[in-house]
Amino acid sequence: GYGLALSAGSFGGDPYVNGIASFSFFKDWSVIHTNLGYLKDRATWGIGLEQLVYAPRIYAILETFGERGDMPTQHAGIRFWVIPNRFQIDSTVGRQSGEPAQRFYSVGLRFLF
């Protein structure tokens, strides 16, 4: 199946709008996420893959995103459902292109009610 979403708001005082589409393949084992948006005076974009590695708890994630006129950012990581469909922890390592290129790390928590 697929899912569609639209978000709008303010980021650092600058208005944005973002359209999101997700597409599921192989009975949800693979999900591709895409987005197109506009922030301040630039178009934004992103594409990612969420791949089930060990059902139902562990997913691998890959993503690249950026703004028109800038080098893209890539990151990869793991998502782990501590309590399936309720509580998730994720961690990524990324690389922001440019001169100089920068590495970053993230850790996230997600609670679903």
N, C-alpha and C positions, 0 to 999 in steps of 0.2 A: 504494500500500500504506500501511501504518501501522506504527508502532512504539510500544511501551509500556515505561516504566521506573519504578522506585521507588527513591528515595534516602532515607536516614536518617542522622543524625549529630548533631554538635554545632557550633554557630556562636557563638563568643564565650562558650562555657560553657552556652549554652541549647540544649536538644535540638530537633531539627526532623525532620519527615517531609515528603516531597514526591512527588507522583504526576505523571508526565510522559507526554504522548501527542503523537506527531507524525504528520501526515497528508500524504502525497505526492499531488500532482496534476500532470497534463500530463507524464507520464513523467519525474518528478523536477525539472521546471523550476520548480515552486513547492512549497514545503513549509511547512505551518503547524505551529508548535510551541505546545503549551498546557501549563500546569501549575497544579496546586492543591496547597496545602500548609498546614502549621501550624508556626509558629515561636513558641516561648515561649507567649504567651497570645493570639496573633493568627493569623487565617487569611491565607494569602498566595496570590497568583494571578499569572499571566502569560500573554501571548499574543504570538506573533511570526510574522513571515513571512521566509522565506529564498527569494529570487527569483534564478534564474539570469539573468545579464545577458549574459555572453559565455562560451559553452561552451568548455572545461570548467573555466575558471579563475576567473571573476569573478562574485560574487554580491552582491546588495544585501540588506541586512537592516533590518528594522523591528521594534521590540518595545515593548510597554508592560507594566508590571508594578507591583505594589504590595502593600500590606498592608491588611486591613480597618481602616477608620477613618482612613487616611492618603490624601493625594492621590497619584495614580499618577506614575510616572516613565516617560518615553519616551526612546528613543534610536534612531538610524539610522546606518548605515555601510556599509562595503564589506568583503568577504572576498575574499582573493586566494590561490589555491593556487599557491605557488611550485613545488612538486612535487605534481601532482595525487594526491589521496588519501594523501599522506604528510606534507607540510609546508605550513602555512597561516599567513598574517598577516591580522589584521583590525584595523580602526580604526573607532571610532564617536564621534559627538557626541551628547550627551544633555541632557535638561532634567528636573530634579527639581522637581515642583510644590510649592508651599507659599509661605509668606511669610517671607523672600523666596525667590523661585524661584532655583535654582542650576543653572548649566551645568557639564557635565563632559565629559571626553574620555577615550577608552581606546585602548590599543594592545595587541593580544594575539598570542601565538604558539601554535600547536598542532602537535604532533608526533604522528603516528599510526604505530604499529608493527604 
